[in-house]
Amino acid sequence: MTTVLKEIVGELSGLSGERQLVAASVIHALWAEEQASDSVHPEWQSELDRRNAQIRSGDVELADEASMETFVEELLANEG
């Protein structure tokens, strides 16, 4: 156990049982969020890889924000 973790556990041990549960819940949520941000679900990773390959090969072309706004405005204008 790291020194920092030992200090945190020491601080938490002085809390009431209810507060320890709340603190543990918050720590778990933060840990889970950190772990999730470090990894991508395998299905999403394969989709990201596929789309990156399309961009690199020139099969698709990226559009800037202004072009997309114009495209959406034209679609909406043609609806009615």
WOTASUL-V851776 format. One line per field, one symbol per residue. ss: DSSP state (H for helix, E for strand, C for the rest). phi: phi as a letter, one per 20 degrees, with the letter a starting at -180 (. if undefined). psi: psi as a letter, one per 40 degrees, with the letter a starting at -180 (. if undefined). A space follows every 50 residues. Layout:
# WOTASUL-V851776
ss=???
phi=???
psi=???
This chain:
# WOTASUL-V851776
ss=CCHHHHHHHHHHHCCCHHHHHHHHHHHHHHHHHHHHHHCCCHHHHHHHHH HHHHHHHCCCCCCCHHHHHHHHHHHHHHHC
phi=.ffffffffffffeefgffffffffffffffffffffecdggffffffff fffffffnfccfdefffffffffffffefe
psi=hiddddddddddeeiiddddddddddddddddddddeeihhddddddddd ddddddeedihiiiddddddddddddded.
